[in-house]
Amino acid sequence: MSNKRLKNKIALITGAGSGLGYETSKLFLSEGSFVYMSDINPIDTNELIENGYKDQFKEISLDISSKLAWQEFLVILKSDKKNINVLVNNAALSNPETRWDLINTSEEIWELAMSVNSTGVFLGMKNIIPEMIKNKDGSVINVSSIFGKVGSEMGAVYHAAKGSVTTLTKAAAIQYASSNVRVNSVHPGFLETNMTKKLHNKPGVREQRNKSTPLGRIGNPIDVAYGILYLASDESSWVTGSELVIDGGYLAQ
């Protein structure tokens, strides 16, 4: 039975249409939060409505790389007369074009990936943290990656963007601690999501990732969603500027 760990909390989750964002949204709803579920694509909310959450969430179309889109969301927030307590910057871009090494990464792909994976997080905090400061209450969870901490053979722009999220999180944590706004980063390892499905279905990839993870399997979104829940809740009221690694032991090697 749920303890309603997010009772009376209002959250905004980006990239909520699938994968980790959707799983986190479901978990937040079950824990009593009202959730603004945002995505650049339409969200299938039938399951949520069937489970009785119809009045507990609102679907928002949001391009996180657009300054104007964030301003439009603030207008919606003001119209709804709601105060955001929790921001989960989860939306990200990772496709075959972003997985090249540095030399073979085009400038166009660099700029596109950085606009979503780095600038999108910056804009989210820039627009939502002032709302949190007004009420001296807020928790920001930025989804980075294990590859925001270490390197690998490919994905230069993904590493760069997620690395910037890691250190930007720490800067924001220090800058707004006096306003009781906490900012932490989460670092998932290999996950089974729609975004990684095509890659994991390539011969040998899933098997190799399972083998390289000490706990023996690729993670599921719910494995990381519970960590995000902790950082969103008052249970983590003395936690800011931290890096929560949830990777099946990958970085411990």
ChimeraX commands (.cxc) that place a marker at each C-alpha (Angstrom):
marker #1 position 0.00,0.00,0.00 radius 0.5
marker #1 position 1.29,3.46,-0.89 radius 0.5
marker #1 position 2.33,5.83,1.87 radius 0.5
marker #1 position 1.51,8.83,-0.37 radius 0.5
marker #1 position 5.06,10.09,-0.12 radius 0.5
marker #1 position 4.27,12.96,-2.50 radius 0.5
marker #1 position 0.93,14.04,-1.03 radius 0.5
marker #1 position 0.19,17.71,-1.87 radius 0.5
marker #1 position 3.21,17.86,-4.20 radius 0.5
marker #1 position 2.92,19.25,-7.72 radius 0.5
marker #1 position 5.46,17.94,-10.19 radius 0.5
marker #1 position 6.55,18.62,-13.75 radius 0.5
marker #1 position 8.15,15.68,-15.54 radius 0.5
marker #1 position 9.67,16.20,-18.98 radius 0.5
marker #1 position 9.87,13.39,-21.49 radius 0.5
marker #1 position 6.89,11.83,-19.73 radius 0.5
marker #1 position 5.50,10.07,-22.78 radius 0.5
marker #1 position 7.59,6.92,-22.53 radius 0.5
marker #1 position 10.36,5.08,-20.74 radius 0.5
marker #1 position 11.69,6.53,-17.52 radius 0.5
marker #1 position 9.53,9.65,-17.73 radius 0.5
marker #1 position 6.32,7.68,-18.04 radius 0.5
marker #1 position 7.27,5.21,-15.31 radius 0.5
marker #1 position 8.20,8.07,-12.98 radius 0.5
marker #1 position 4.90,9.80,-13.73 radius 0.5
marker #1 position 2.93,6.66,-12.83 radius 0.5
marker #1 position 4.89,6.27,-9.61 radius 0.5
marker #1 position 4.40,9.92,-8.65 radius 0.5
marker #1 position 0.67,9.64,-9.28 radius 0.5
marker #1 position 0.44,6.55,-7.09 radius 0.5
marker #1 position 2.23,8.49,-4.35 radius 0.5
marker #1 position -0.29,11.33,-4.37 radius 0.5
marker #1 position 1.36,13.94,-6.57 radius 0.5
marker #1 position -0.35,16.06,-9.21 radius 0.5
marker #1 position 1.79,15.69,-12.32 radius 0.5
marker #1 position 2.25,17.88,-15.35 radius 0.5
marker #1 position 3.30,15.27,-17.90 radius 0.5
marker #1 position 5.18,17.00,-20.67 radius 0.5
marker #1 position 6.55,15.68,-23.92 radius 0.5
marker #1 position 7.18,16.93,-27.42 radius 0.5
marker #1 position 5.00,14.05,-28.71 radius 0.5
marker #1 position 1.41,13.13,-27.73 radius 0.5
marker #1 position 1.17,10.95,-24.61 radius 0.5
marker #1 position -1.01,7.86,-24.40 radius 0.5
marker #1 position -2.72,8.41,-21.04 radius 0.5
marker #1 position -5.41,5.70,-21.33 radius 0.5
marker #1 position -3.75,3.52,-18.70 radius 0.5
marker #1 position -3.61,6.41,-16.25 radius 0.5
marker #1 position -7.26,7.27,-16.77 radius 0.5
marker #1 position -8.26,3.64,-16.33 radius 0.5
marker #1 position -6.34,3.55,-13.04 radius 0.5
marker #1 position -8.32,6.50,-11.69 radius 0.5
marker #1 position -5.78,9.30,-12.15 radius 0.5
marker #1 position -7.84,11.39,-14.60 radius 0.5
marker #1 position -7.95,14.47,-12.33 radius 0.5
marker #1 position -4.42,14.03,-11.03 radius 0.5
marker #1 position -2.39,14.87,-14.14 radius 0.5
marker #1 position -2.31,17.25,-17.07 radius 0.5
marker #1 position -0.68,16.53,-20.41 radius 0.5
marker #1 position 1.50,19.35,-21.73 radius 0.5
marker #1 position 3.18,19.69,-25.12 radius 0.5
marker #1 position 6.65,21.03,-24.37 radius 0.5
marker #1 position 9.78,21.35,-26.49 radius 0.5
marker #1 position 12.34,21.71,-23.69 radius 0.5
marker #1 position 14.91,23.28,-26.04 radius 0.5
marker #1 position 12.59,26.23,-26.71 radius 0.5
marker #1 position 12.64,29.32,-24.50 radius 0.5
marker #1 position 9.17,30.25,-25.80 radius 0.5
marker #1 position 7.74,26.83,-24.92 radius 0.5
marker #1 position 8.87,27.21,-21.31 radius 0.5
marker #1 position 7.32,30.67,-21.12 radius 0.5
marker #1 position 4.07,29.24,-22.45 radius 0.5
marker #1 position 4.13,26.59,-19.75 radius 0.5
marker #1 position 4.51,29.27,-17.07 radius 0.5
marker #1 position 1.36,30.90,-18.43 radius 0.5
marker #1 position -0.47,27.57,-18.02 radius 0.5
marker #1 position 0.89,27.21,-14.49 radius 0.5
marker #1 position -0.32,30.68,-13.55 radius 0.5
marker #1 position -3.75,30.01,-15.07 radius 0.5
marker #1 position -4.01,26.75,-13.10 radius 0.5
marker #1 position -2.95,28.58,-9.91 radius 0.5
marker #1 position -0.49,25.84,-9.04 radius 0.5
marker #1 position 3.00,25.96,-7.55 radius 0.5
marker #1 position 5.60,23.48,-8.78 radius 0.5
marker #1 position 7.32,21.60,-5.94 radius 0.5
marker #1 position 9.18,19.05,-8.04 radius 0.5
marker #1 position 10.88,19.32,-11.43 radius 0.5
marker #1 position 12.20,16.18,-13.12 radius 0.5
marker #1 position 14.35,17.13,-16.10 radius 0.5
marker #1 position 14.20,13.77,-17.83 radius 0.5
marker #1 position 13.66,14.45,-21.56 radius 0.5
marker #1 position 16.67,13.60,-23.69 radius 0.5
marker #1 position 17.77,12.83,-27.23 radius 0.5
marker #1 position 19.78,9.70,-28.02 radius 0.5
marker #1 position 19.66,8.22,-31.49 radius 0.5
marker #1 position 22.18,6.60,-33.87 radius 0.5
marker #1 position 23.36,10.00,-35.12 radius 0.5
marker #1 position 24.37,11.01,-31.58 radius 0.5
marker #1 position 26.41,7.86,-30.93 radius 0.5
marker #1 position 29.45,8.64,-33.08 radius 0.5
marker #1 position 32.91,9.31,-31.73 radius 0.5
marker #1 position 34.07,12.93,-31.51 radius 0.5
marker #1 position 35.66,13.23,-34.96 radius 0.5
marker #1 position 32.66,11.73,-36.74 radius 0.5
marker #1 position 30.04,13.77,-34.89 radius 0.5
marker #1 position 28.70,16.50,-37.18 radius 0.5
marker #1 position 28.29,20.04,-35.94 radius 0.5
marker #1 position 24.57,19.84,-36.73 radius 0.5
marker #1 position 24.08,16.76,-34.54 radius 0.5
marker #1 position 26.24,18.31,-31.81 radius 0.5
marker #1 position 24.05,21.40,-31.71 radius 0.5
marker #1 position 20.80,19.40,-31.85 radius 0.5
marker #1 position 21.79,16.99,-29.06 radius 0.5
marker #1 position 23.17,19.75,-26.86 radius 0.5
marker #1 position 20.02,21.83,-27.34 radius 0.5
marker #1 position 17.91,19.05,-25.84 radius 0.5
marker #1 position 20.23,17.20,-23.45 radius 0.5
marker #1 position 21.97,20.23,-21.97 radius 0.5
marker #1 position 20.20,23.48,-22.87 radius 0.5
marker #1 position 16.81,21.88,-22.18 radius 0.5
marker #1 position 17.86,21.16,-18.59 radius 0.5
marker #1 position 19.22,24.69,-18.22 radius 0.5
marker #1 position 15.98,26.22,-19.48 radius 0.5
marker #1 position 13.91,23.99,-17.23 radius 0.5
marker #1 position 15.76,25.13,-14.14 radius 0.5
marker #1 position 15.94,28.75,-15.28 radius 0.5
marker #1 position 12.16,28.93,-15.62 radius 0.5
marker #1 position 10.98,26.71,-12.77 radius 0.5
marker #1 position 13.46,27.44,-9.97 radius 0.5
marker #1 position 12.24,31.07,-9.62 radius 0.5
marker #1 position 8.77,29.66,-8.98 radius 0.5
marker #1 position 10.21,27.43,-6.26 radius 0.5
marker #1 position 12.16,30.30,-4.72 radius 0.5
marker #1 position 8.92,32.25,-4.24 radius 0.5
marker #1 position 7.70,29.52,-1.90 radius 0.5
marker #1 position 11.11,28.50,-0.54 radius 0.5
marker #1 position 10.32,24.92,-1.44 radius 0.5
marker #1 position 11.51,22.80,-4.32 radius 0.5
marker #1 position 13.28,19.67,-5.47 radius 0.5
marker #1 position 14.88,19.47,-8.90 radius 0.5
marker #1 position 16.00,16.09,-10.21 radius 0.5
marker #1 position 18.15,16.19,-13.33 radius 0.5
marker #1 position 18.50,12.91,-15.17 radius 0.5
marker #1 position 22.11,12.61,-16.26 radius 0.5
marker #1 position 23.72,9.23,-16.98 radius 0.5
marker #1 position 26.61,6.99,-16.04 radius 0.5
marker #1 position 28.07,8.58,-19.16 radius 0.5
marker #1 position 27.83,11.97,-17.50 radius 0.5
marker #1 position 30.61,10.68,-15.23 radius 0.5
marker #1 position 32.82,8.46,-17.38 radius 0.5
marker #1 position 33.73,8.05,-21.03 radius 0.5
marker #1 position 33.18,5.30,-23.58 radius 0.5
marker #1 position 34.13,4.44,-27.13 radius 0.5
marker #1 position 31.23,6.29,-28.77 radius 0.5
marker #1 position 28.61,8.99,-28.11 radius 0.5
marker #1 position 30.83,12.06,-27.73 radius 0.5
marker #1 position 28.00,14.60,-27.72 radius 0.5
marker #1 position 25.91,12.50,-25.32 radius 0.5
marker #1 position 28.83,12.42,-22.88 radius 0.5
marker #1 position 29.37,16.14,-23.19 radius 0.5
marker #1 position 25.73,17.00,-22.61 radius 0.5
marker #1 position 25.22,14.64,-19.69 radius 0.5
marker #1 position 28.51,15.76,-18.14 radius 0.5
marker #1 position 27.30,19.34,-18.27 radius 0.5
marker #1 position 24.08,18.29,-16.52 radius 0.5
marker #1 position 26.14,16.72,-13.72 radius 0.5
marker #1 position 28.13,19.86,-12.95 radius 0.5
marker #1 position 25.31,22.32,-13.64 radius 0.5
marker #1 position 23.31,20.41,-11.02 radius 0.5
marker #1 position 25.99,21.04,-8.41 radius 0.5
marker #1 position 26.21,24.74,-9.29 radius 0.5
marker #1 position 22.44,25.18,-8.97 radius 0.5
marker #1 position 22.40,23.21,-5.71 radius 0.5
marker #1 position 24.85,25.65,-4.12 radius 0.5
marker #1 position 23.27,28.76,-5.62 radius 0.5
marker #1 position 19.74,28.06,-4.40 radius 0.5
marker #1 position 20.23,26.09,-1.19 radius 0.5
marker #1 position 19.46,29.19,0.90 radius 0.5
marker #1 position 16.01,29.25,-0.74 radius 0.5
marker #1 position 15.39,25.61,0.25 radius 0.5
marker #1 position 15.55,24.51,-3.37 radius 0.5
marker #1 position 17.36,21.20,-3.64 radius 0.5
marker #1 position 18.99,20.10,-6.89 radius 0.5
marker #1 position 20.30,16.58,-7.45 radius 0.5
marker #1 position 21.27,14.42,-10.40 radius 0.5
marker #1 position 20.40,10.80,-11.15 radius 0.5
marker #1 position 22.74,8.62,-13.19 radius 0.5
marker #1 position 21.04,5.60,-14.75 radius 0.5
marker #1 position 23.00,2.75,-16.24 radius 0.5
marker #1 position 21.76,0.74,-19.21 radius 0.5
marker #1 position 17.95,0.72,-19.32 radius 0.5
marker #1 position 15.33,-1.05,-21.40 radius 0.5
marker #1 position 13.29,1.78,-22.96 radius 0.5
marker #1 position 11.79,2.65,-26.33 radius 0.5
marker #1 position 14.82,4.88,-26.91 radius 0.5
marker #1 position 17.27,1.99,-26.40 radius 0.5
marker #1 position 15.16,-0.84,-27.84 radius 0.5
marker #1 position 16.56,-0.60,-31.36 radius 0.5
marker #1 position 20.15,-0.56,-30.08 radius 0.5
marker #1 position 19.58,-3.45,-27.67 radius 0.5
marker #1 position 18.06,-5.53,-30.45 radius 0.5
marker #1 position 21.27,-5.44,-32.44 radius 0.5
marker #1 position 23.10,-8.80,-32.31 radius 0.5
marker #1 position 25.08,-9.16,-29.11 radius 0.5
marker #1 position 24.39,-5.71,-27.63 radius 0.5
marker #1 position 21.87,-6.71,-24.95 radius 0.5
marker #1 position 23.98,-9.73,-24.00 radius 0.5
marker #1 position 27.13,-7.61,-23.72 radius 0.5
marker #1 position 25.40,-5.01,-21.55 radius 0.5
marker #1 position 23.92,-7.66,-19.29 radius 0.5
marker #1 position 27.38,-9.18,-18.90 radius 0.5
marker #1 position 29.07,-5.83,-18.16 radius 0.5
marker #1 position 26.57,-5.03,-15.38 radius 0.5
marker #1 position 27.58,-6.69,-12.07 radius 0.5
marker #1 position 23.97,-7.40,-11.10 radius 0.5
marker #1 position 23.63,-9.29,-14.36 radius 0.5
marker #1 position 20.87,-7.43,-16.16 radius 0.5
marker #1 position 19.96,-4.23,-17.93 radius 0.5
marker #1 position 17.76,-2.07,-15.72 radius 0.5
marker #1 position 14.09,-1.26,-16.07 radius 0.5
marker #1 position 12.74,2.30,-15.79 radius 0.5
marker #1 position 11.09,1.53,-12.44 radius 0.5
marker #1 position 14.52,0.76,-10.98 radius 0.5
marker #1 position 15.47,4.40,-11.50 radius 0.5
marker #1 position 12.02,5.89,-10.88 radius 0.5
marker #1 position 12.18,4.84,-7.22 radius 0.5
marker #1 position 15.40,6.81,-6.83 radius 0.5
marker #1 position 13.76,9.87,-8.37 radius 0.5
marker #1 position 10.83,9.41,-5.99 radius 0.5
marker #1 position 13.19,9.52,-3.01 radius 0.5
marker #1 position 14.78,12.77,-4.20 radius 0.5
marker #1 position 11.36,14.30,-4.86 radius 0.5
marker #1 position 10.04,13.43,-1.40 radius 0.5
marker #1 position 10.66,15.12,1.93 radius 0.5
marker #1 position 12.67,12.06,2.94 radius 0.5
marker #1 position 15.61,13.65,1.11 radius 0.5
marker #1 position 15.21,17.09,2.71 radius 0.5
marker #1 position 18.94,17.18,3.60 radius 0.5
marker #1 position 20.15,16.01,0.20 radius 0.5
marker #1 position 21.34,18.47,-2.43 radius 0.5
marker #1 position 24.13,18.57,-4.99 radius 0.5
marker #1 position 24.40,14.79,-4.92 radius 0.5
marker #1 position 24.81,12.21,-7.69 radius 0.5
marker #1 position 22.55,9.19,-7.30 radius 0.5
marker #1 position 23.99,6.39,-9.41 radius 0.5
marker #1 position 21.52,3.61,-10.26 radius 0.5
marker #1 position 23.36,1.29,-12.61 radius 0.5
marker #1 position 23.43,-2.27,-11.33 radius 0.5
marker #1 position 27.00,-1.73,-10.13 radius 0.5
marker #1 position 28.47,-0.72,-13.50 radius 0.5
marker #1 position 30.52,2.26,-12.24 radius 0.5
marker #1 position 31.76,0.38,-9.18 radius 0.5
marker #1 position 34.07,-1.70,-11.38 radius 0.5
marker link #1:1,2 radius 0.2
marker link #1:2,3 radius 0.2
marker link #1:3,4 radius 0.2
marker link #1:4,5 radius 0.2
marker link #1:5,6 radius 0.2
marker link #1:6,7 radius 0.2
marker link #1:7,8 radius 0.2
marker link #1:8,9 radius 0.2
marker link #1:9,10 radius 0.2
marker link #1:10,11 radius 0.2
marker link #1:11,12 radius 0.2
marker link #1:12,13 radius 0.2
marker link #1:13,14 radius 0.2
marker link #1:14,15 radius 0.2
marker link #1:15,16 radius 0.2
marker link #1:16,17 radius 0.2
marker link #1:17,18 radius 0.2
marker link #1:18,19 radius 0.2
marker link #1:19,20 radius 0.2
marker link #1:20,21 radius 0.2
marker link #1:21,22 radius 0.2
marker link #1:22,23 radius 0.2
marker link #1:23,24 radius 0.2
marker link #1:24,25 radius 0.2
marker link #1:25,26 radius 0.2
marker link #1:26,27 radius 0.2
marker link #1:27,28 radius 0.2
marker link #1:28,29 radius 0.2
marker link #1:29,30 radius 0.2
marker link #1:30,31 radius 0.2
marker link #1:31,32 radius 0.2
marker link #1:32,33 radius 0.2
marker link #1:33,34 radius 0.2
marker link #1:34,35 radius 0.2
marker link #1:35,36 radius 0.2
marker link #1:36,37 radius 0.2
marker link #1:37,38 radius 0.2
marker link #1:38,39 radius 0.2
marker link #1:39,40 radius 0.2
marker link #1:40,41 radius 0.2
marker link #1:41,42 radius 0.2
marker link #1:42,43 radius 0.2
marker link #1:43,44 radius 0.2
marker link #1:44,45 radius 0.2
marker link #1:45,46 radius 0.2
marker link #1:46,47 radius 0.2
marker link #1:47,48 radius 0.2
marker link #1:48,49 radius 0.2
marker link #1:49,50 radius 0.2
marker link #1:50,51 radius 0.2
marker link #1:51,52 radius 0.2
marker link #1:52,53 radius 0.2
marker link #1:53,54 radius 0.2
marker link #1:54,55 radius 0.2
marker link #1:55,56 radius 0.2
marker link #1:56,57 radius 0.2
marker link #1:57,58 radius 0.2
marker link #1:58,59 radius 0.2
marker link #1:59,60 radius 0.2
marker link #1:60,61 radius 0.2
marker link #1:61,62 radius 0.2
marker link #1:62,63 radius 0.2
marker link #1:63,64 radius 0.2
marker link #1:64,65 radius 0.2
marker link #1:65,66 radius 0.2
marker link #1:66,67 radius 0.2
marker link #1:67,68 radius 0.2
marker link #1:68,69 radius 0.2
marker link #1:69,70 radius 0.2
marker link #1:70,71 radius 0.2
marker link #1:71,72 radius 0.2
marker link #1:72,73 radius 0.2
marker link #1:73,74 radius 0.2
marker link #1:74,75 radius 0.2
marker link #1:75,76 radius 0.2
marker link #1:76,77 radius 0.2
marker link #1:77,78 radius 0.2
marker link #1:78,79 radius 0.2
marker link #1:79,80 radius 0.2
marker link #1:80,81 radius 0.2
marker link #1:81,82 radius 0.2
marker link #1:82,83 radius 0.2
marker link #1:83,84 radius 0.2
marker link #1:84,85 radius 0.2
marker link #1:85,86 radius 0.2
marker link #1:86,87 radius 0.2
marker link #1:87,88 radius 0.2
marker link #1:88,89 radius 0.2
marker link #1:89,90 radius 0.2
marker link #1:90,91 radius 0.2
marker link #1:91,92 radius 0.2
marker link #1:92,93 radius 0.2
marker link #1:93,94 radius 0.2
marker link #1:94,95 radius 0.2
marker link #1:95,96 radius 0.2
marker link #1:96,97 radius 0.2
marker link #1:97,98 radius 0.2
marker link #1:98,99 radius 0.2
marker link #1:99,100 radius 0.2
marker link #1:100,101 radius 0.2
marker link #1:101,102 radius 0.2
marker link #1:102,103 radius 0.2
marker link #1:103,104 radius 0.2
marker link #1:104,105 radius 0.2
marker link #1:105,106 radius 0.2
marker link #1:106,107 radius 0.2
marker link #1:107,108 radius 0.2
marker link #1:108,109 radius 0.2
marker link #1:109,110 radius 0.2
marker link #1:110,111 radius 0.2
marker link #1:111,112 radius 0.2
marker link #1:112,113 radius 0.2
marker link #1:113,114 radius 0.2
marker link #1:114,115 radius 0.2
marker link #1:115,116 radius 0.2
marker link #1:116,117 radius 0.2
marker link #1:117,118 radius 0.2
marker link #1:118,119 radius 0.2
marker link #1:119,120 radius 0.2
marker link #1:120,121 radius 0.2
marker link #1:121,122 radius 0.2
marker link #1:122,123 radius 0.2
marker link #1:123,124 radius 0.2
marker link #1:124,125 radius 0.2
marker link #1:125,126 radius 0.2
marker link #1:126,127 radius 0.2
marker link #1:127,128 radius 0.2
marker link #1:128,129 radius 0.2
marker link #1:129,130 radius 0.2
marker link #1:130,131 radius 0.2
marker link #1:131,132 radius 0.2
marker link #1:132,133 radius 0.2
marker link #1:133,134 radius 0.2
marker link #1:134,135 radius 0.2
marker link #1:135,136 radius 0.2
marker link #1:136,137 radius 0.2
marker link #1:137,138 radius 0.2
marker link #1:138,139 radius 0.2
marker link #1:139,140 radius 0.2
marker link #1:140,141 radius 0.2
marker link #1:141,142 radius 0.2
marker link #1:142,143 radius 0.2
marker link #1:143,144 radius 0.2
marker link #1:144,145 radius 0.2
marker link #1:145,146 radius 0.2
marker link #1:146,147 radius 0.2
marker link #1:147,148 radius 0.2
marker link #1:148,149 radius 0.2
marker link #1:149,150 radius 0.2
marker link #1:150,151 radius 0.2
marker link #1:151,152 radius 0.2
marker link #1:152,153 radius 0.2
marker link #1:153,154 radius 0.2
marker link #1:154,155 radius 0.2
marker link #1:155,156 radius 0.2
marker link #1:156,157 radius 0.2
marker link #1:157,158 radius 0.2
marker link #1:158,159 radius 0.2
marker link #1:159,160 radius 0.2
marker link #1:160,161 radius 0.2
marker link #1:161,162 radius 0.2
marker link #1:162,163 radius 0.2
marker link #1:163,164 radius 0.2
marker link #1:164,165 radius 0.2
marker link #1:165,166 radius 0.2
marker link #1:166,167 radius 0.2
marker link #1:167,168 radius 0.2
marker link #1:168,169 radius 0.2
marker link #1:169,170 radius 0.2
marker link #1:170,171 radius 0.2
marker link #1:171,172 radius 0.2
marker link #1:172,173 radius 0.2
marker link #1:173,174 radius 0.2
marker link #1:174,175 radius 0.2
marker link #1:175,176 radius 0.2
marker link #1:176,177 radius 0.2
marker link #1:177,178 radius 0.2
marker link #1:178,179 radius 0.2
marker link #1:179,180 radius 0.2
marker link #1:180,181 radius 0.2
marker link #1:181,182 radius 0.2
marker link #1:182,183 radius 0.2
marker link #1:183,184 radius 0.2
marker link #1:184,185 radius 0.2
marker link #1:185,186 radius 0.2
marker link #1:186,187 radius 0.2
marker link #1:187,188 radius 0.2
marker link #1:188,189 radius 0.2
marker link #1:189,190 radius 0.2
marker link #1:190,191 radius 0.2
marker link #1:191,192 radius 0.2
marker link #1:192,193 radius 0.2
marker link #1:193,194 radius 0.2
marker link #1:194,195 radius 0.2
marker link #1:195,196 radius 0.2
marker link #1:196,197 radius 0.2
marker link #1:197,198 radius 0.2
marker link #1:198,199 radius 0.2
marker link #1:199,200 radius 0.2
marker link #1:200,201 radius 0.2
marker link #1:201,202 radius 0.2
marker link #1:202,203 radius 0.2
marker link #1:203,204 radius 0.2
marker link #1:204,205 radius 0.2
marker link #1:205,206 radius 0.2
marker link #1:206,207 radius 0.2
marker link #1:207,208 radius 0.2
marker link #1:208,209 radius 0.2
marker link #1:209,210 radius 0.2
marker link #1:210,211 radius 0.2
marker link #1:211,212 radius 0.2
marker link #1:212,213 radius 0.2
marker link #1:213,214 radius 0.2
marker link #1:214,215 radius 0.2
marker link #1:215,216 radius 0.2
marker link #1:216,217 radius 0.2
marker link #1:217,218 radius 0.2
marker link #1:218,219 radius 0.2
marker link #1:219,220 radius 0.2
marker link #1:220,221 radius 0.2
marker link #1:221,222 radius 0.2
marker link #1:222,223 radius 0.2
marker link #1:223,224 radius 0.2
marker link #1:224,225 radius 0.2
marker link #1:225,226 radius 0.2
marker link #1:226,227 radius 0.2
marker link #1:227,228 radius 0.2
marker link #1:228,229 radius 0.2
marker link #1:229,230 radius 0.2
marker link #1:230,231 radius 0.2
marker link #1:231,232 radius 0.2
marker link #1:232,233 radius 0.2
marker link #1:233,234 radius 0.2
marker link #1:234,235 radius 0.2
marker link #1:235,236 radius 0.2
marker link #1:236,237 radius 0.2
marker link #1:237,238 radius 0.2
marker link #1:238,239 radius 0.2
marker link #1:239,240 radius 0.2
marker link #1:240,241 radius 0.2
marker link #1:241,242 radius 0.2
marker link #1:242,243 radius 0.2
marker link #1:243,244 radius 0.2
marker link #1:244,245 radius 0.2
marker link #1:245,246 radius 0.2
marker link #1:246,247 radius 0.2
marker link #1:247,248 radius 0.2
marker link #1:248,249 radius 0.2
marker link #1:249,250 radius 0.2
marker link #1:250,251 radius 0.2
marker link #1:251,252 radius 0.2
marker link #1:252,253 radius 0.2
view
